[in-house]
């Protein structure tokens, strides 16, 4: 799953922007939609790749898996009540604030 670019000029550096890498039109269809069931959902680069891969990636995935299993077992869901406030940063895409409600279904 190596994705790279060829530098047109010698000694030119390129900085990858993580919010952009997970929206590659050549890799993912409908890049503006969250679709965890897409065929290549694990192909994202949120935890980087190769020798620079995030050491906590497996733990993070495990935590989300347990959270989803517990929410399903307790028949819980979250509803976002207001438009989230985005954190303005050039290399990460995260929320500064989000008002949500947990309820049973």
N, C-alpha and C positions, 0 to 999 in steps of 0.2 A: 504494500500500500504506500510506497514511497511517492510523494508528490514534490516535485521541485521545479525550479525555473532555470533557464539558461541565461546567464548575465550577458548582455550584448557588449558590454565594455569591461575590459579587464580591471580588476580591483574595485568593482562596484559592489556595494553592500545593499542588500534588500532586507527590510524588516517586515516580517509577517504579522499581520494583525489578526489575533485569534477570533474576534467576532466575524471577520471576513472569511477566514479559512473554513468555517463550518457552513458557509453559504456559497460554496463553489457550484456554479451552475453545471459544470461538466461532471460533477460527482453526484450531486443531489438534485432531485426534481422538487419543484415547489419549495425553494429555499426559505421562503418567508413563513412557512407553516411548520409547526412542531408535529412531527409524525414519528412516534417511537416504533411504529410497526413497519416502517419502510425497510425494504430489503437490505440496504446497506447502512442501517442506523448506527452501527458500531464503527463506521468509517470516519467519524468526526475527529477533529484534532484538539478537542478541549483539554486533554491531558498531555498534549504534545505527542511525540513519536520517537521511537528508537532509543538510543542511549540517553537522551535527555527527557525521557518519559517521566511523568510525575510519579514519585514513589507512593503517594497516597491514592492513586487512581483506583486500585482494587478496593481499598477501604471505602472510598467515596461511593463506588458502585454498590458495594455490599450494604452500606447504610441506607441508600435510597431503596434498594430492594427490600430490606427489612421494613422500612417505613411504609412502602406500598402494600406489603403483605399484611402488616398490622392494621392499616387503614381499611383494607378489604375485609379482614376478619371482624373488625368492629363496625363495619358498614359506615365508614366515615368518608366525607369528601370536604374539599375546601372550595369556597367560592370567593373570587376576587370581587370586592365591593366597589373599588374605585380604580381608575387608571393608575398603574404603578408609576412611581417617580424614578426615572432612570438616572444612574450615576454617570456623570459625564467624564469619560476617560478614553484615551485613544487606543488602549490595547486590551481593555476588558469590556464586557457587556453585562452589566449587572444592575440590580435595582437598589436604590437608596432607601425607598420606602414602598410598602405594599399593604393595603388594608384588606384583610381577608377574614372570612368567617368559616369556622369548622362546624359541620353539622352531620347528623346521621341521616341515612336514607333508607 
